[in-house]
Amino acid sequence: MTNTYYIFIESLRNTYEAGGVVMLPILLSGVVGFYFLFSSWFRIGSDFFRKDITKVVRRMQRGLTGERAVVGTESSSDEQRVQMTLTNLRKRGGFLSRELSYAIEIAQKNYDEFRDYMQVRMMKSVRYMEQGNHIVSVMAAAAPLLGLLGTVTGMVSTFEVITLYGNQNPVLMADGISEALISTQSGLLIAFPLTLMKQRLDERIEILKQEMELGATVIDNYFATRAGQRHCEP
């Protein structure tokens, strides 16, 4: 096991050295890109992987209105249904449930300020989710370009060798060709997963934004209806 580990490390070192001077910026672009990508994942939390994310708002609406889909809420009072809905959201956990439960708490405390406050809150939440995503896109675009730069520098080295020694000895040209190929390969290996995972991240953030807006509308309608009923009471 130890020998295999050292062989693997030595292989990586040889590959890095054979890739030439552009290998360092290529690796740095990968490190920076994946750092901000995983940071966004951790900020979203478990909602990044859950499949029931589009059902959360519907379950919350059923809980607030007391539909039979939520057991025990159909005969409860308004306050009991709200508390039970909050309990279910907190039990589920995740970014979306946390924001929806926070919105319900704000509407409970002061409905008159709910809309203005939630507009600001949603803007901050979206900005929080998207923080650093543009850097991921930049790194995903920069990695293959740096690889292409390595291709150019490798071919320049190869032609310099051909100019000095001719093309009769392929061993002398191997360094330049390996630099061109390895740098291109490294740039693509970093850009390809970054692009795919960034696309997945953007899709999930867009779904969360839509569900947050829908949830805020549901909460607004529910508390507006409840406030209207209270004003109509003698």
C-alpha positions in Angstrom: 0.0 0.0 0.0 2.8 2.4 0.8 4.7 1.6 -2.4 1.5 2.2 -4.4 1.0 5.6 -2.7 4.5 6.7 -3.4 4.3 5.5 -7.0 1.0 7.5 -7.4 2.6 10.7 -5.9 5.7 10.3 -8.1 3.4 9.9 -11.1 1.6 13.1 -10.3 4.8 15.0 -9.7 6.2 13.8 -13.1 3.0 14.8 -14.8 3.0 18.2 -13.2 6.6 18.8 -14.2 6.0 17.6 -17.8 3.1 20.0 -18.2 5.3 23.0 -18.0 4.9 26.5 -16.5 1.1 26.7 -17.0 0.4 23.8 -14.7 0.5 26.0 -11.6 -2.1 28.5 -12.8 -4.3 25.6 -14.1 -4.2 23.9 -10.7 -4.8 27.2 -8.9 -7.9 27.9 -11.1 -9.2 24.4 -10.2 -8.6 24.9 -6.5 -10.3 28.3 -6.5 -13.2 27.1 -8.7 -13.9 24.0 -6.6 -13.6 26.0 -3.4 -16.3 28.4 -4.3 -18.4 25.6 -5.8 -18.4 23.5 -2.6 -18.9 26.7 -0.5 -22.2 27.3 -2.4 -23.2 23.6 -1.8 -22.6 23.9 1.9 -24.6 27.2 2.1 -27.6 25.5 0.4 -27.1 22.4 2.6 -29.2 19.3 2.2 -31.6 21.0 -0.2 -29.0 20.6 -2.9 -29.6 16.9 -3.0 -33.2 16.5 -1.9 -35.9 15.4 -4.4 -38.9 16.7 -2.4 -37.9 20.4 -2.7 -40.8 21.2 -5.0 -43.3 19.7 -2.5 -42.3 21.7 0.6 -44.5 24.7 -0.3 -47.5 22.6 -1.0 -47.1 20.7 2.3 -46.8 24.1 4.1 -50.0 25.4 2.4 -51.9 22.3 3.4 -50.7 22.7 6.9 -51.7 26.3 7.1 -55.2 25.8 5.5 -55.8 22.6 7.5 -56.3 20.3 4.5 -56.6 16.6 5.3 -53.1 16.0 3.7 -51.7 17.1 7.0 -52.9 14.8 9.7 -54.3 16.6 12.8 -54.7 20.1 11.4 -58.1 19.9 9.8 -59.9 20.6 13.1 -57.3 22.8 14.7 -57.4 26.5 15.3 -55.4 29.0 13.2 -52.6 29.3 15.7 -52.4 25.6 16.2 -52.1 25.0 12.5 -49.4 27.7 12.2 -47.4 26.2 15.0 -47.8 22.7 13.6 -46.6 23.9 10.2 -43.6 25.6 11.8 -42.8 22.3 13.6 -42.9 20.3 10.4 -40.7 22.8 8.6 -38.1 22.8 11.3 -38.2 19.0 11.5 -37.5 18.8 7.8 -34.6 21.2 7.9 -32.7 22.6 4.9 -32.4 26.1 3.5 -35.9 26.4 2.0 -37.7 25.2 5.2 -35.6 27.5 7.3 -36.5 30.5 5.1 -40.2 29.6 5.0 -40.4 29.1 8.8 -38.7 32.4 9.2 -41.2 34.1 6.9 -44.1 32.6 8.9 -42.7 33.9 12.1 -42.3 37.4 10.7 -45.9 37.4 9.4 -47.1 36.2 12.8 -45.4 39.0 14.6 -46.2 41.9 12.3 -48.1 41.2 9.1 -48.2 44.9 8.1 -44.4 44.9 7.6 -44.2 41.4 6.2 -44.1 42.2 2.4 -41.5 44.9 2.6 -39.4 42.9 5.0 -39.6 39.7 2.9 -38.6 41.4 -0.3 -35.4 42.5 1.4 -35.0 39.1 3.0 -35.4 37.2 -0.3 -32.9 39.5 -2.0 -30.4 38.7 0.8 -31.1 35.0 0.6 -30.6 34.8 -3.2 -27.4 36.9 -2.9 -26.3 34.5 -0.1 -26.8 31.4 -2.3 -25.2 33.0 -5.4 -22.2 34.3 -3.5 -19.0 33.4 -5.4 -20.8 31.6 -8.3 -19.4 34.0 -10.9 -15.9 33.0 -9.8 -16.7 29.4 -10.5 -17.8 30.4 -14.1 -14.6 32.4 -14.5 -12.4 29.5 -13.4 -14.2 27.0 -15.5 -13.6 29.2 -18.6 -10.0 30.1 -17.6 -8.8 26.5 -17.2 -9.1 25.3 -20.8 -7.7 28.6 -22.0 -4.7 28.1 -19.8 -4.4 24.6 -21.2 -4.5 26.0 -24.7 -1.7 28.4 -23.7 0.3 25.3 -22.5 -0.4 23.7 -25.9 1.1 26.8 -27.7 4.2 27.0 -25.4 4.7 23.2 -25.8 4.6 23.4 -29.6 6.9 26.5 -29.6 9.4 24.4 -27.6 9.0 21.5 -30.0 9.7 23.8 -33.1 12.7 25.3 -31.3 14.1 21.8 -30.9 13.4 21.0 -34.6 15.1 24.2 -35.6 18.3 23.4 -33.6 18.5 19.6 -34.1 16.2 18.7 -36.9 13.4 16.1 -36.7 15.5 13.0 -36.9 15.4 12.3 -33.2 11.9 12.2 -31.8 13.2 11.9 -28.2 14.3 15.5 -28.3 10.8 16.6 -29.3 9.0 14.5 -26.7 9.3 17.1 -23.9 7.6 19.9 -26.0 4.8 17.5 -27.2 4.2 16.1 -23.7 3.9 19.7 -22.4 1.4 20.6 -25.0 -0.8 17.5 -24.4 -0.6 17.4 -20.6 -1.4 21.0 -20.2 -4.4 20.7 -22.5 -5.6 17.6 -20.7 -5.3 19.2 -17.3 -7.2 22.3 -18.3 -10.1 20.1 -19.7 -10.1 17.8 -16.7 -10.7 20.9 -14.4 -13.1 22.8 -16.7 -15.4 19.8 -17.5 -16.5 18.9 -13.9 -16.6 22.5 -12.9 -19.0 23.4 -15.8 -21.3 20.4 -15.1 -21.5 21.0 -11.4 -21.9 24.7 -11.8 -24.9 24.0 -14.1 -26.4 21.7 -11.5 -25.8 24.4 -8.9 -27.5 27.1 -11.0 -30.5 24.9 -11.6 -30.9 24.1 -7.9 -30.6 27.8 -6.9 -33.2 28.7 -9.5 -35.6 26.1 -8.1 -35.0 27.4 -4.6 -35.7 31.0 -5.7 -39.0 30.0 -7.3 -40.1 28.0 -4.3 -39.2 30.8 -1.9 -41.2 33.3 -4.0 -44.1 30.8 -4.2 -43.9 30.2 -0.4 -43.8 33.9 0.4 -47.0 34.3 -1.8 -48.8 31.5 0.0 -47.8 32.9 3.4 -48.9 36.4 2.4 -52.3 35.2 1.1 -52.9 33.1 4.2 -52.2 35.8 6.7 -54.0 38.4 4.6 -57.1 36.3 4.6 -56.8 35.7 8.3 -56.3 39.4 9.0 -59.4 40.2 6.9 -61.5 37.7 8.8 -60.4 39.3 12.1 -61.4 42.7 10.9 -64.8 41.4 9.8 -65.5 39.9 13.2 -67.9 42.0 15.3 
